Amino acid sequence: MKRWKLLCCAGLVWMAMCACDAAQAAESSVKETDSFLSYVRPDPSPPFRIVRDTGEKKGEYPIFEHTDDANTEHLFRDSFMAESVRLFFLAQNLVNRPKETQAQTKLRQASHPAYLLLSEREGGFPGTGFYLKQNGELLDHTGTPYVDLMKSTAASDYLGSMSQVYPHELGHVMYHLLSPDWDRTESRSVDMHYVSLTTDRRVAFDEGFAEHFENVSLDHEPDESRKAGLESSVRQARLTTATMVAGYEKDYVWPMRLQLYRAAVPFWYQRFEMLKRHDWVKEGTIRFTTTQPSAGSAEQSIKYRNTGVRYVENKPRNVSQALATEGVVSAFFTKLLSSDLKHRYKEDSFYSAFLADASRTVDAKAVFTPLQNEYMKIFHVLHKYVNRTDSPLADFVHGYAAEYPDEKEALYRLLGEATRLSVKELEASPTEIWLLNKSHAHSYLAIDEAGSIRMPFYAFDLNAADINDLMTFPGIGEAEAEVIIRYRDNQSFIRELDEVRKIPGLSAQTIQALLDGAYDPNFARESRAQTEQRLGENGLLQRLLTGSLWMLAKFTLAWLGVFLLVYYVLVLRKRFELRRALRIIVTNAVKMSVLVLFALASVLAGQPLLIFAVLGVLFLVIERFLVLRNKPQGKKKEAFCSSLFFMAVLLYSLS
């Protein structure tokens, strides 16, 4: 009995000590947060605001009003979203610092809260400018940035949910604040951006800088349960997308497949995209070029390449391709934020630029975490150096090395590990030489396998192109395209378009086609506007889904035709009756349509063969014992044979 009493007393003492430690840790955490806010944002108003769109407008700006959402508020307080808001305040303070001619004791312009618009729009977007309806008044926020996200992304913890996407979109907002010249030139790439797709250098830096926050948010997620859920989602995505990618590749290579995986791309590709932003970026494999099919048209090869289902190991992108690939930019910043450089603090005076009151001094190590420290160094470089030239990543590396010379060698090493680029390659990187092909309509969405959404032209950077890009021009075949690429690579890129005249082995027609293809910004601008107007706000998704279904229907009709031809030769020819023939056509068309829908549902569910096998057996049982219950034995046999034929075709297409 005494032993039990001793054990109980010891247990109570241990629990009391744990509770005391937890209280001290919580108090310390609160003190750290309070200390940060007292220096960075002493304003007692809420640091974040959740709003909704009223559907009204004042001039060109929407009218928002405050709203409540328990899931989102919880994320703002307990996930990495809270840290991203603190970084947002640091960026605002740097941008809003008083001019050097003004008194150093002057307080900065008050920082904005982090506004989040919960909407039903698919995806996430940074925005600027709105009016806020409050107490019957419209408050002018036409210069205030905000983030627009789907409300449903806050519902659970999965790869690409709100705790990752919000820091991503707020990353756009911070970059645009810190480097206001980010959009001084229009994007020339015609393609919608994806992590492994080469666009142009400005788009790639903007998107890549924002995307790296997704990895940082997972690595630094303070809620262990949420972090475990996100990591589990990553593992699950690896399993399901591996099946999708394998099926997609076979759809291109194996003849007469029904193209089920290609038709389903709009449904599974976003998860694969999120996985690549994590795995390919953190592993460094994003620096390699992506695979292309060995046969097919130039447009088909470009489509396959842009989808980026697999990379070519040991074939790294050249410097022009790397600088214009957002995943490469994300890999660099992900590597930089995971390095020991965040533990290298600067002199305390450096941090005054990030404080609400420039006259105060701060013990940086006591107030700012290592992650915040590294971001402040990054923000300083973004604000001072980036977008001086047309290569923002090169600007950043140059500026970081200039501002923090003691970190230069480590920076160059991290650059090489993440991107396989050297600082010499960055310094010698060529300018972008954009060509515009007015005679080639291009499917600009990687997920549009049917090619139903097209821009009436195609544009690409000659120094980042491959042979398929060049072959979109009429008259340029594979041989001459290879000559151009070989010359470019041997000469360390092409410095101006007129240099194509010097390439040996090119015909006069090819040279003239390239010269005539000099980028025409007015044509591109007008064509984009016309395409957007034609599609409308909802036309893109509708065309995408319609195109996928039509592609699937074409191959289904082809196999139905094969079946009917075989049936005619073996059965119907001996005793042909028109009414009977029509009945057979309709019956089997309906049957195959149902089985194709089963197969498509199996693909979308992520277990194609297993689920379709179960559904197929169920279909045979229902057909045999319910639909054909009172039919003659001969009809039952015919129906069973046709079902087996269609199921064999679908199993071949799913394997």
C-alpha positions in Angstrom: 0.0 0.0 0.0 2.9 2.4 0.9 4.4 1.7 -2.5 1.2 2.7 -4.3 1.1 5.9 -2.2 4.7 6.7 -3.1 4.0 6.0 -6.8 0.9 8.3 -6.7 2.9 11.1 -5.0 5.7 10.8 -7.5 3.2 10.8 -10.4 1.5 14.0 -9.0 4.9 15.7 -8.6 5.9 14.7 -12.2 2.6 16.0 -13.6 3.0 19.3 -11.7 6.5 19.7 -13.0 5.3 19.1 -16.6 2.4 21.5 -16.2 4.8 24.1 -14.8 7.2 23.6 -17.8 4.3 23.8 -20.3 3.1 27.0 -18.6 6.6 28.5 -18.8 7.0 27.5 -22.4 3.6 29.0 -23.3 4.5 32.2 -21.3 7.8 32.3 -23.2 6.1 31.9 -26.5 3.6 34.7 -25.7 6.5 36.9 -24.6 8.3 36.3 -27.8 5.2 37.1 -29.9 4.4 40.2 -27.8 8.0 41.3 -28.0 8.0 40.9 -31.8 4.7 42.9 -32.2 5.9 45.6 -29.8 8.8 46.3 -32.1 7.2 45.6 -35.5 3.4 46.3 -35.1 2.4 47.9 -31.8 -1.0 48.7 -33.2 -3.5 46.8 -31.0 -6.0 46.2 -33.8 -6.3 42.6 -35.1 -3.4 41.5 -37.4 -5.7 39.8 -39.8 -9.1 40.4 -41.2 -11.4 37.9 -43.0 -13.8 39.5 -45.5 -16.3 38.4 -48.1 -17.4 40.0 -51.4 -20.8 41.7 -51.2 -21.1 41.5 -55.0 -21.2 45.3 -55.2 -18.7 47.7 -56.8 -17.6 51.3 -56.4 -16.0 52.3 -59.6 -13.6 49.5 -60.6 -13.1 48.2 -57.0 -15.2 45.5 -55.3 -16.9 46.2 -52.0 -16.0 43.8 -49.1 -17.4 43.4 -45.6 -16.2 41.6 -42.5 -17.2 37.9 -42.0 -16.4 35.2 -39.6 -15.1 31.7 -40.3 -13.9 29.6 -37.3 -11.7 27.3 -39.4 -9.8 30.1 -41.0 -9.4 32.1 -37.7 -8.0 28.9 -36.1 -5.4 28.6 -38.9 -4.5 32.3 -38.6 -3.7 31.7 -34.9 -2.2 28.2 -34.8 -0.6 27.4 -38.2 2.3 28.8 -40.2 -0.2 31.4 -41.5 0.4 33.4 -38.3 4.2 33.5 -39.1 3.5 34.5 -42.7 1.5 37.5 -41.4 4.4 38.5 -39.2 6.7 38.4 -42.2 4.1 40.6 -44.1 4.4 43.2 -41.4 8.2 43.2 -41.7 8.0 43.7 -45.4 5.5 46.6 -45.0 7.8 48.3 -42.5 10.7 48.1 -44.9 8.7 49.5 -47.7 7.1 52.2 -45.6 10.3 53.4 -43.9 10.8 57.2 -43.8 12.8 58.9 -46.4 16.5 59.5 -45.4 15.8 63.2 -45.5 13.2 62.9 -42.8 13.8 62.7 -39.1 14.8 59.2 -38.0 12.4 59.4 -35.1 9.3 59.6 -37.3 7.0 56.6 -37.1 6.3 54.8 -40.3 3.1 54.7 -42.1 0.8 52.2 -40.2 1.0 48.7 -41.6 -2.2 47.1 -43.1 -3.7 44.1 -41.5 -3.5 40.9 -43.6 -6.8 40.8 -45.4 -8.1 37.4 -46.6 -11.1 37.3 -49.0 -13.0 34.0 -48.7 -14.6 33.3 -52.1 -15.7 30.4 -54.3 -13.1 31.1 -57.0 -11.0 28.1 -57.9 -7.3 28.6 -56.9 -5.7 31.5 -55.0 -4.9 35.0 -56.1 -3.2 38.1 -54.7 -5.2 41.3 -55.2 -5.0 45.1 -54.5 -7.7 47.5 -53.9 -11.2 47.4 -52.5 -13.8 49.3 -50.4 -14.7 48.0 -46.9 -18.3 48.3 -45.8 -18.3 49.0 -42.1 -21.0 50.6 -39.9 -22.8 51.9 -42.9 -19.7 53.5 -44.4 -17.3 52.6 -47.2 -13.7 52.8 -46.1 -11.2 53.4 -48.9 -8.8 50.6 -49.2 -8.0 51.0 -52.9 -4.3 50.7 -52.2 -4.5 47.8 -49.8 -3.4 44.3 -50.8 -5.3 41.2 -50.0 -5.4 37.4 -50.7 -8.3 35.7 -52.4 -8.8 32.0 -51.5 -11.5 29.4 -51.7 -13.3 29.0 -48.4 -13.2 25.2 -48.7 -9.3 25.1 -48.5 -9.6 25.8 -44.7 -11.7 22.7 -44.1 -8.9 20.1 -43.6 -5.2 19.6 -43.7 -4.0 18.3 -47.1 -1.2 19.0 -49.6 -2.2 22.4 -51.0 -4.7 23.4 -48.3 -5.0 26.9 -46.8 -2.1 26.6 -44.4 0.2 26.3 -47.4 -1.6 28.2 -50.1 -2.2 31.3 -48.0 1.6 31.9 -47.3 2.1 31.2 -51.1 -0.3 34.0 -52.1 0.9 36.3 -49.4 4.4 35.7 -50.8 3.2 37.3 -54.0 1.9 40.2 -52.1 5.2 40.7 -50.2 7.3 40.4 -53.4 5.1 42.9 -55.2 5.4 45.4 -52.3 9.2 44.9 -52.0 9.9 45.1 -55.7 7.3 47.3 -57.3 8.9 47.0 -60.8 8.1 43.3 -60.8 5.6 43.8 -63.7 7.3 46.6 -65.6 7.2 44.4 -68.7 4.4 42.2 -69.9 4.8 38.4 -69.7 5.7 37.2 -73.2 5.2 33.5 -72.5 1.9 32.2 -73.9 1.8 29.2 -71.5 0.0 29.1 -68.2 2.7 28.7 -65.6 3.4 25.4 -63.8 6.3 24.4 -61.5 8.3 22.5 -64.1 7.3 24.5 -67.1 9.6 27.2 -68.7 7.8 30.5 -69.1 9.7 33.8 -68.8 12.2 35.0 -66.2 9.9 37.5 -64.5 6.9 35.2 -64.2 9.2 32.4 -63.0 10.7 34.5 -60.2 7.3 35.8 -59.1 5.8 32.4 -59.0 8.9 30.6 -57.7 9.4 33.0 -54.8 5.8 32.5 -53.8 5.9 28.7 -54.2 8.8 28.3 -51.9 6.5 29.4 -49.0 4.6 26.1 -49.4 7.7 24.1 -48.4 8.7 26.5 -45.7 5.2 26.4 -44.2 5.4 22.6 -44.0 8.9 22.5 -42.6 8.0 25.2 -39.9 4.4 24.2 -39.2 4.0 24.7 -35.4 1.0 22.3 -35.0 2.5 18.8 -34.9 -0.8 17.2 -35.7 -1.4 19.4 -38.7 2.2 18.8 -39.9 1.7 15.0 -39.6 -1.5 15.3 -41.6 0.3 17.3 -44.4 3.2 14.8 -44.5 0.7 11.9 -44.7 -1.0 13.8 -47.6 2.4 14.0 -49.4 2.9 10.2 -49.0 -0.6 9.5 -50.3 -0.1 11.8 -53.3 3.0 9.9 -54.2 1.1 6.7 -54.5 -1.9 7.9 -56.4 -0.1 10.2 -58.8 2.5 7.5 -59.6 -0.5 5.4 -61.0 -1.8 8.4 -63.0 1.6 9.3 -64.5 2.3 5.7 -65.6 -1.2 5.5 -67.2 -0.7 8.9 -68.9 2.6 7.8 -70.4 1.1 4.6 -71.7 -1.8 6.6 -73.3 0.8 8.3 -75.5 2.8 5.2 -76.3 0.4 2.2 -76.5 -1.9 2.2 -79.6 -5.7 2.4 -79.5 -6.0 3.0 -75.7 -9.1 5.0 -74.7 -7.0 7.9 -73.3 -8.6 7.6 -69.9 -5.7 9.0 -68.0 -5.3 11.9 -70.4 -9.0 12.7 -70.3 -8.8 12.7 -66.5 -5.8 15.1 -66.4 -7.9 18.1 -65.3 -8.9 16.1 -62.2 -5.6 14.6 -61.0 -3.0 17.0 -62.3 -3.3 19.7 -59.6 -2.4 17.1 -56.9 0.6 16.1 -59.0 1.6 19.7 -59.4 1.5 20.2 -55.6 3.6 17.1 -55.2 6.2 18.3 -57.7 6.4 21.6 -55.8 7.3 19.6 -52.8 9.3 16.6 -54.0 11.0 17.8 -57.2 11.9 21.1 -55.6 13.3 19.7 -52.3 15.1 16.8 -54.0 16.6 19.2 -56.6 15.3 17.2 -59.6 13.4 20.2 -60.8 16.7 21.4 -62.4 16.4 18.6 -65.0 14.5 19.0 -68.3 11.3 17.0 -68.7 10.7 14.1 -71.0 9.1 14.3 -74.5 7.6 11.6 -76.7 9.7 10.2 -79.5 6.8 10.6 -82.1 4.0 12.9 -82.8 3.5 16.5 -84.0 5.6 19.4 -82.6 2.5 20.6 -80.7 1.9 17.2 -79.1 5.6 17.0 -78.0 5.4 20.5 -76.5 2.2 19.6 -74.7 3.8 16.4 -73.2 6.9 18.4 -72.2 4.9 21.1 -70.6 2.9 18.6 -68.6 6.2 17.5 -67.1 5.2 14.0 -66.0 8.9 12.9 -65.7 12.3 14.5 -65.7 15.4 13.4 -67.7 18.0 12.6 -65.2 21.5 14.0 -65.9 20.1 16.4 -68.5 20.0 19.7 -66.6 18.3 22.8 -68.0 20.5 25.4 -69.6 20.8 28.8 -67.7 18.1 30.4 -69.9 15.7 27.6 -69.2 16.5 27.5 -65.5 16.0 31.2 -65.0 12.6 31.0 -66.6 11.4 27.9 -64.6 9.6 28.8 -61.4 10.4 25.4 -59.7 14.2 26.2 -60.0 13.6 29.6 -58.3 11.5 27.8 -55.6 14.3 25.2 -55.1 16.9 28.0 -54.6 14.8 29.8 -51.9 13.8 26.5 -50.3 17.4 25.6 -50.0 18.4 29.0 -48.7 15.8 29.0 -46.0 16.7 25.5 -44.9 20.4 26.4 -44.6 22.4 27.6 -41.6 22.6 31.1 -43.0 19.4 32.0 -41.1 21.5 31.7 -37.9 23.9 34.4 -39.1 22.5 37.6 -37.7 23.6 41.1 -38.8 24.5 44.0 -36.6 21.5 45.3 -34.6 21.3 48.6 -36.7 20.4 46.5 -39.8 17.0 45.6 -38.2 15.9 49.2 -37.6 14.6 49.3 -41.2 12.0 46.7 -40.2 10.8 48.3 -36.9 7.7 50.4 -36.6 9.7 53.1 -34.9 13.1 53.7 -36.6 14.5 55.4 -33.5 14.4 52.2 -31.4 17.2 49.7 -31.1 16.6 46.0 -30.9 18.5 42.9 -29.7 17.8 41.0 -32.9 18.6 37.5 -31.5 16.2 38.0 -28.6 13.3 39.3 -30.7 13.6 37.7 -34.2 13.7 34.0 -34.9 16.3 32.6 -37.3 13.6 32.2 -39.9 12.5 35.8 -39.5 16.2 36.9 -39.6 16.8 35.2 -43.0 13.6 36.6 -44.5 14.6 40.1 -43.4 17.9 39.7 -45.3 16.0 38.4 -48.3 13.5 41.3 -48.1 16.3 43.8 -48.0 17.8 42.3 -51.2 14.5 42.1 -53.0 13.8 45.7 -52.2 17.2 47.1 -53.2 18.4 44.9 -56.1 15.8 42.7 -57.8 14.4 43.8 -61.2 17.3 46.0 -62.0 17.8 43.7 -65.0 15.6 41.3 -66.9 16.8 38.4 -64.8 15.4 38.7 -61.2 17.1 35.6 -59.9 20.5 36.8 -61.1 19.8 40.2 -59.5 19.0 38.5 -56.2 22.1 36.4 -56.1 24.3 39.4 -57.0 22.6 41.6 -54.5 22.8 39.0 -51.7 26.5 38.5 -52.2 27.1 42.2 -52.3 25.1 42.9 -49.1 26.4 40.0 -47.1 29.9 39.2 -48.3 30.6 36.8 -45.4 27.8 34.6 -46.7 28.8 34.7 -50.4 30.6 31.4 -50.7 27.8 29.6 -48.8 25.3 31.3 -51.1 27.0 30.1 -54.2 27.2 26.6 -52.9 23.5 26.6 -52.2 22.8 27.9 -55.6 24.7 25.1 -57.2 23.1 22.4 -55.0 19.6 23.7 -55.8 19.9 24.6 -59.5 23.2 23.3 -60.8 23.9 26.9 -61.9 27.2 28.6 -61.1 27.5 32.3 -60.4 29.6 32.6 -63.6 26.7 31.2 -65.6 24.3 33.7 -64.0 26.6 36.6 -64.8 27.0 35.4 -68.4 23.4 34.5 -69.0 22.1 35.8 -72.3 19.1 38.0 -72.9 15.8 36.5 -73.8 15.2 36.5 -77.6 11.5 36.1 -78.0 10.0 34.8 -81.2 6.3 34.9 -82.1 4.7 32.4 -84.5 1.5 33.9 -85.9 0.7 30.8 -87.9 0.6 28.3 -85.1 -2.3 28.1 -82.7 -1.1 26.8 -79.3 -2.8 25.0 -76.5 -1.5 27.0 -73.6 -2.9 24.9 -70.7 -0.8 21.9 -69.7 -3.9 20.2 -68.5 -5.8 20.7 -71.8 -5.0 17.3 -73.5 -7.7 17.8 -76.1 -6.2 21.1 -77.2 -9.6 22.7 -77.0 -8.4 26.0 -75.6 -5.9 27.7 -77.9 -4.1 31.0 -78.3 -3.9 32.0 -81.9 -0.1 32.3 -81.8 2.9 30.7 -80.1 5.8 32.5 -78.4 9.1 31.2 -77.0 12.6 32.4 -76.0 15.1 31.2 -78.6 17.8 30.7 -76.0 15.4 28.4 -73.9 13.8 26.6 -76.9 14.2 23.0 -78.0 13.7 21.6 -81.5 9.9 21.2 -81.1 9.5 24.9 -80.4 11.3 25.8 -83.6 9.4 23.2 -85.6 6.2 25.0 -85.1 7.3 27.5 -87.8 6.3 26.4 -91.3 9.1 25.0 -93.3 11.5 24.3 -90.3 12.0 20.6 -90.1 13.8 18.5 -87.4 17.2 18.7 -89.2 17.3 22.5 -89.4 15.9 22.8 -85.9 18.7 20.6 -84.6 21.3 22.8 -86.4 20.0 25.9 -84.7 20.0 24.3 -81.2 23.5 22.9 -81.8 24.8 26.3 -82.9 23.2 28.0 -79.9 24.7 25.5 -77.4 28.2 25.5 -79.0 28.3 29.3 -79.2 27.1 29.9 -75.6 23.8 31.1 -76.7 22.5 33.6 -79.3 23.0 37.2 -78.4 20.7 38.9 -80.9 18.1 37.6 -83.4 20.1 38.8 -86.4 22.8 36.3 -85.5 20.7 33.5 -87.1 22.0 34.7 -90.5 25.4 33.4 -89.4 24.2 29.8 -88.6 25.7 27.5 -91.3 23.4 25.0 -93.0 20.1 27.0 -92.7 18.1 27.7 -95.8 17.1 31.3 -96.8 13.5 30.5 -96.1 14.3 29.3 -92.5 16.4 32.4 -91.8 13.6 34.7 -93.0 11.0 32.8 -91.0 13.0 33.4 -87.8 13.6 37.0 -88.6 9.9 37.6 -89.4 9.1 35.9 -86.1 10.5 38.8 -84.0 8.2 39.3 -81.1 5.3 41.6 -81.8 3.9 42.9 -78.5 0.9 44.6 -80.0 -0.2 41.5 -81.9 0.3 39.4 -78.7 -1.7 41.8 -76.6 -4.6 42.0 -79.0 -4.7 38.3 -79.4 -4.7 37.6 -75.7 -7.5 40.1 -75.1 -9.6 38.5 -77.9 -9.1 35.0 -76.6 -10.0 36.0 -73.0 -13.1 37.8 -74.3 -14.1 34.8 -76.3 -13.7 32.4 -73.4 -15.4 34.6 -70.8 -15.1 34.0 -67.1 -16.5 30.4 -67.1 -15.8 29.4 -70.6 -12.3 28.0 -69.9 -13.4 25.3 -67.5 -16.4 24.4 -69.7 -14.2 24.0 -72.8 -11.6 22.0 -70.8 -14.1 19.4 -69.6 -16.0 19.3 -72.9 -12.7 18.7 -74.8 -11.6 15.9 -72.5 -15.0 14.1 -72.8 -14.9 14.5 -76.6 -11.4 13.1 -76.8 -12.6 10.1 -74.7 -15.8 9.8 -76.9 -13.7 9.6 -80.1 -11.7 6.6 -79.0 -14.8 5.0 -77.5 -16.6 5.3 -80.9 -13.5 3.9 -82.6 -13.6 0.7 -80.5 -17.4 0.5 -80.8 -16.9 0.5 -84.6 -14.3 -2.3 -84.3 -16.8 -4.4 -82.3 -19.6 -3.8 -84.7 -17.5 -4.7 -87.6 -16.4 -8.0 -86.0 -20.0 -8.7 -85.0 -21.2 -8.0 -88.5 -18.6 -10.3 -90.1 -19.2 -13.2 -87.6 -22.9 -12.9 -86.9 -25.0 -10.2 -88.5 -23.9 -10.8 -92.1 -25.5 -14.2 -92.2 -29.0 -12.9 -91.3 -29.0 -9.1 -91.7 -32.1 -7.1 -90.6 -32.0 -3.3 -90.4 -34.1 -3.1 -87.2 -32.0 -5.7 -85.5 -28.8 -4.0 -86.6 -30.0 -0.6 -85.1 -31.0 -2.3 -81.9 -27.6 -3.9 -81.6 -25.8 -0.6 -82.3 -27.8 1.3 -79.7 -27.7 -1.5 -77.0 -23.9 -1.9 -77.3 -23.3 1.9 -77.5 -25.2 2.3 -74.2 -23.3 -0.6 -72.7 -19.9 0.6 -73.7 -20.7 4.2 -72.5 -21.7 2.9 -69.1 -18.5 0.8 -68.8 -16.3 3.8 -70.0 -17.9 5.9 -67.3 -17.1 3.2 -64.8 -13.5 3.2 -66.0 -13.2 7.0 -65.8 -14.7 6.9 -62.2 -12.1 4.3 -61.3 -9.3 6.5 -62.6 -10.6 9.5 -60.6 -10.8 7.3 -57.5 -7.1 6.5 -57.8 -7.3 2.7 -57.9 -8.2 2.1 -61.6 -7.8 -1.6 -62.1 -9.1 -2.7 -58.7 -12.2 -0.5 -58.7 -13.0 -1.2 -62.3 -12.7 -5.0 -61.8 -15.2 -4.7 -58.9 -17.6 -2.6 -61.0 -17.2 -4.8 -64.0 -18.1 -7.9 -62.1 -21.1 -6.2 -60.6 -22.2 -5.0 -64.1 -22.0 -8.6 -65.5 -24.1 -9.9 -62.6 -26.7 -7.3 -63.0 -26.8 -7.8 -66.8 -27.0 -11.6 -66.5 -29.5 -12.0 -63.7 -31.7 -8.8 -64.0 -31.6 -7.2 -67.4 -31.5 -10.5 -69.4 -33.3 -12.7 -66.9 -36.1 -13.7 -69.3 -34.1 -13.5 -72.6 -33.2 -16.6 -74.7 -29.9 -18.3 -74.0 -28.5 -17.2 -77.4 -29.0 -13.5 -76.5 -27.5 -14.0 -73.1 -24.4 -15.5 -74.7 -24.1 -12.6 -77.2 -24.5 -10.0 -74.5 -21.9 -11.7 -72.3 -19.4 -11.9 -75.2 -19.9 -8.2 -76.0 -19.5 -7.2 -72.4 -16.2 -9.2 -72.2 -15.0 -7.5 -75.3 -15.6 -4.0 -74.0 -14.2 -4.9 -70.6 -11.0 -6.3 -72.2 -10.6 -3.0 -74.1 -11.0 -1.0 -70.9 -8.7 -3.2 -68.9 -6.1 -2.7 -71.6 -6.7 1.1 -71.4 -6.4 1.1 -67.6 -3.4 -1.2 -67.3 
